[in-house]
């Protein structure tokens, strides 16, 4: 008889491409994951993975079987959540992916309080600027900036009017002065962010008369972690182009000064993404409502 736990470890191992990484996520030993896959292969009479000392990949039979395993697990999950929806107490595991800076500095206390209000819920937070794949990665929802190119994803708005703004620390402005126009950005140290190997050195702005203008920028500091870029700005190392959500408190305290306030940066809506509506569990629905209320309390983007 096929064990559902073995199916779950098969799906997790396929997503991670490694028994060891799947074991760490499930808080098991690699040998336990390997044994589970072996049991499943014996029950099915097929080889699911091609193994070597350095790699693990699905066989053709494993690729064919994977969507069925996912569907079985999703059906079990849906049934469990439907039963739980009849109870006011949230239970189970909720796995959330969020951007690094936003996740650590704004979402973390809100998610912690949400979990405290629902002690039967286990919350797993994955903080990274690498965009989570809600179909393959072990996450239920992803909180992301921007709009998805995948029409199959369901997006729930959190801050639809969010946008990027220019900012710098008083220490930097005391040394170099503020730019008085977009053209003057070329003469400043701009702090650059790198995502998926691409450096974001083209900054876009909404002009007062309408339309967009893109400006090429450069600087001696760049990172693939948005929080690192933020910290450089706070240390007076250069000019930052970043989400209002992550800058609002710095503006209020004076740690950063908004530059060229007559210009708006490019729109950057914040949304909560789910793979499909079947995953709108009570925990997901309540978390969305919880976060939407807290974002609304921050006010309108400046």
Helices and strands as residue ranges (DSSP letters): H 4-16, H 19-26, H 30-44, E 49-51, E 56-58, H 60-85, E 92-98, H 100-102, I 103-107, H 108-117, E 121-127, E 141-145, E 154-159, E 164-168, H 170-176, G 182-187, E 192-195, E 198-199, E 202-206, E 212-216, E 222-223, H 226-234, E 240-243, H 244-253, E 257-258, E 264-265, E 270-274, G 277-279, H 282-296
